[in-house]
Amino acid sequence: MIRIGKRTKTSAGLGNGALFIAMKYIIMCGGPRSFKPLWQIKGEMIVERTIRLLRENGIIDIAISSNDDRYETLGVPVLKHFNPLIWKDWCWLRTFYPVNEPVCYIFGDVFFSPEAIKTIVTTETNDIEFFASAPPYDPRYTKRWAEPFAFKVENAERFFNCIEEVKDMHKRHMFKRHPISWELWQVIKGTPINRIDYTNYTAINDYSCDVDTEEQARLIETQGDI
């Protein structure tokens, strides 16, 4: 794994107190054909909104993980790593850029509310925390199922060991589908696989949602004050 920079503490005023932030935030934007984070909603690209909201919450150590050169213009470092799309040997979980320091992985195609980003930034963990939507859903939420939003990782070694465990389980056909964040979280928590427990992670229940289609992006634009 790759060590990124030196871990330092930065004081950022949030609300009535100061929060000490000592974590890198990596926005996962995918490979050379990943365009969803670049879609505009209300005149701002999805990934630009995430960067802005993180900065408004005092985060300055921000990077994008992508092999797409289009992200080079957004004013934050772009981290590239070899992740070949060969289906017989490919696992979505390889998209997590490897580091050995505390890191928060934020999914780049999610349109976040300010409250959602604040929840992710201010939630503390001494191990690993997962953020996702959960039923019952907010009326402004544009899907009918739960979606993952972020992993906050203090224990990077355990996180990547769990990824390797999931990849091994996938090779042994233990999952009912291709493993993604939900399956990783089941292994991290040691809960039964192939069944989502909506109570054992930090739920974000507002209009925050990943965006899969341009039609969904336009629907989000019709919502009220976002």
DAUR-V291962 format. One record per pair of residues at least 4 apart in sequence whose ideal C-beta (glycine too) atoms are under 6 Angstrom apart, sorted by the first residue. I is the first residue (numbers start at 1). J is the second residue. If there is no record, write none. Layout:
# DAUR-V291962
I:J ; I:J
This chain:
# DAUR-V291962
1:98 ; 1:99 ; 1:100 ; 2:98 ; 3:100 ; 4:24 ; 4:99 ; 7:22 ; 7:101 ; 9:20 ; 9:22 ; 10:21 ; 11:18 ; 12:19 ; 12:21 ; 12:58 ; 13:18 ; 14:19 ; 14:58 ; 21:58 ; 23:102 ; 23:104 ; 24:61 ; 24:103 ; 25:54 ; 25:59 ; 25:62 ; 25:104 ; 26:63 ; 26:65 ; 26:97 ; 26:103 ; 26:105 ; 27:50 ; 27:64 ; 27:106 ; 27:108 ; 28:65 ; 28:105 ; 28:107 ; 28:108 ; 29:34 ; 29:37 ; 29:64 ; 29:66 ; 29:71 ; 29:108 ; 30:34 ; 30:66 ; 31:67 ; 32:67 ; 32:68 ; 34:68 ; 36:109 ; 36:211 ; 37:46 ; 37:47 ; 37:108 ; 37:109 ; 38:45 ; 39:46 ; 39:217 ; 40:45 ; 41:111 ; 41:217 ; 41:220 ; 41:221 ; 42:221 ; 44:48 ; 44:49 ; 46:111 ; 47:108 ; 50:112 ; 51:62 ; 53:112 ; 53:114 ; 53:117 ; 54:59 ; 54:62 ; 57:117 ; 57:118 ; 57:121 ; 62:76 ; 63:76 ; 63:77 ; 63:79 ; 64:71 ; 64:76 ; 64:78 ; 65:79 ; 65:97 ; 66:71 ; 66:78 ; 67:80 ; 71:78 ; 72:78 ; 79:97 ; 81:97 ; 83:94 ; 85:90 ; 86:90 ; 91:167 ; 92:180 ; 93:163 ; 93:166 ; 93:184 ; 96:105 ; 99:103 ; 99:156 ; 100:156 ; 102:154 ; 103:153 ; 104:152 ; 105:151 ; 106:150 ; 107:149 ; 109:210 ; 109:211 ; 110:149 ; 110:210 ; 111:211 ; 111:220 ; 112:116 ; 112:117 ; 112:208 ; 113:206 ; 113:207 ; 113:208 ; 116:204 ; 116:208 ; 118:122 ; 119:123 ; 119:204 ; 120:131 ; 120:150 ; 123:129 ; 123:202 ; 125:129 ; 125:152 ; 125:154 ; 126:154 ; 127:154 ; 127:155 ; 128:153 ; 128:159 ; 128:188 ; 129:152 ; 129:202 ; 130:151 ; 130:185 ; 130:201 ; 131:149 ; 131:150 ; 131:202 ; 131:204 ; 132:146 ; 132:148 ; 132:149 ; 132:201 ; 133:146 ; 133:147 ; 133:204 ; 134:146 ; 134:198 ; 134:203 ; 137:141 ; 138:205 ; 138:206 ; 138:207 ; 140:207 ; 140:223 ; 141:207 ; 141:209 ; 142:209 ; 142:216 ; 142:219 ; 142:220 ; 143:209 ; 147:209 ; 147:210 ; 148:181 ; 153:159 ; 162:187 ; 162:188 ; 165:187 ; 166:179 ; 166:183 ; 166:184 ; 166:187 ; 169:174 ; 170:175 ; 170:179 ; 175:179 ; 175:183 ; 176:194 ; 179:183 ; 182:196 ; 186:191 ; 186:193 ; 189:200 ; 191:197 ; 204:208 ; 207:223 ; 207:226 ; 211:216 ; 211:217 ; 212:216
